[in-house]
Amino acid sequence: MAEVSCEEKRKKILIGPPRLTRFERARIIGARALQLSLGAPLLLSGIRYSNPIQIAKEELEAGVLPITIRRKISDGTHQDIPLKWLIKGC
């Protein structure tokens, strides 16, 4: 199966901007930092920080978080978008 290009992925995003919004980014970092502070395992090796927020930011930028963003609109419809489609560099 052929790999889908970044441009094709961004065309499939029907709700919202074709990037991660600042609110989604803050929510993801906060949720992941809470998980890390409660003892969740790291998803990256060679982390040089001990602060859970910094670790969560690095994991987000590396694209290793297995998260799907659900964007809703007022009529009740929604779209589930994989995080990898929204971060820079696909």
Summary of the structure (lengths in Angstrom):
residues: 90
radius of gyration: 14.5
end to end distance: 17.7
largest distance: 44.8
contacts: 192
relative contact order: 0.21
helix: 42%
strand: 11%
